[in-house]
Amino acid sequence: MLRGYASLINTRRASPLSLEAAVAAMAPATRSAITADLKCFLKWCGEQRPVAIAVPASPETLVHYLRWLDAGPAAGAGGGAKPATLARRLASIARVHRVLGFGETEALPTQAGMVRDTLKGIRRARSTRQAQAAPLRLGMAMNEGEVAPAGITVSALIAACGRDLPGLRDASMISLAYDAGLRVSELVAIEAEDMSRVSDGTGRLRIRRSKTDQEGEGALAWLSAETMQRIRDWLDASSTAQGVVFRRINTLSHRGKAGLAHEIRHFVGRNSLSRQGVVAILRKRALDAIDAGLVEIPPGEEVETIKAISAHSFRVGLTQDLFAAGEDGAGIALALRWSSPTTALRYARELAVGSNAAARVLARRRQSGE
């Protein structure tokens, strides 16, 4: 993937053993992210600001790189990145420097004052909090007196799924992702052997590895009886007895001769859905739900509403539903495998605004006219 950029990297300090150990310690997703970030930096160094050596980098080079990333679409494919993305790209560059033996006896270029100040200035200029994934809540009140959430919900998405193969797959995937509050990497890696049913009809999902479980100890998640039935319907219809559960479906459309009906056939593939595939499915089902009148979206806001849905929306929605039901941050963090209760609280911030002390008291006063 980095072919053509080798001449820009000084590997004299790196030992084969240290490189092997560093790569083995990284999770696949981390390794992919660092590779992509490094490729972006090296490509820029070669095209936008030609340099003899990109790694180790100079602080000046990193400052110009950050400004280019922040410059907007006119700067190219890398332009217009959010401050959080810039920070991640810097962290990847720093990680690569350490792997190659730099930073042991001298400060890393990413730690230079001008680099830190540039990133801080970009954050201040933006003065905006990073957009949070739109929550996909269940679609019903979680507590007495609470109004059922409006907009696109898990229930609406499932109702928009039909009984054909794509519909069975999508309904089971949506239902399971919400119940377990899964990250997309966890969702697409689920295999049939990872699920088991218990006597009351509910199920248990074994999550083999996740973002916060790099040692591979695994975790268990609860699944509702409704989800277990949807999973069974999908597995039976797709003849999936083992291996990945949520697979790509190939569609064959055949237009018959005059007078014959148009035929559509579905074939279940062997490959798992990709992250992009999951997002595409969610947005398609959201559009189906809107078209079917299952949800009401203010005129003109349909496109932005659908674009705000991401693979992370299930975790945000379940977190908000659990807070609405009265659960505390520590319990939610444990159930959803958040790294800390602080993370869970951050995702519930918007929900809390509508139910805090000011909202409760002033709502009653204004409604009563006092």
Secondary structure, DSSP 8 states (H G I E B T S, - for coil): --TT-GGGB--TT--HHHHHHHHHHS-HHHHHHHHHHHHHHHHHHHHTS--S--BS--HHHHHHHHHHHHS-GGG-TTTT--HHHHHHHHHHHHHHHHHTTTTSSS--GGGSHHHHHHHHHHHHHH------------SS-SSTT-----SS-HHHHHHT--SSHHHHHHHHHHHHHHHHT--HHHHHT-BGGGEEE-TTS-EEEEE--BTTBTT---EEEEE-HHHHHHHHHHHHHHT--SSBSSEEEEEEEEE-STTS-EEEEEEEEEEE--HHHHHHHHHHHHHHHHHTTSS---TT-HHHHHHT--TTHHHHHHHHHHHHTT--HHHHHHHHT-SSHHHHHHHTHHHHHTTSHHHHHHHHHHHHT-
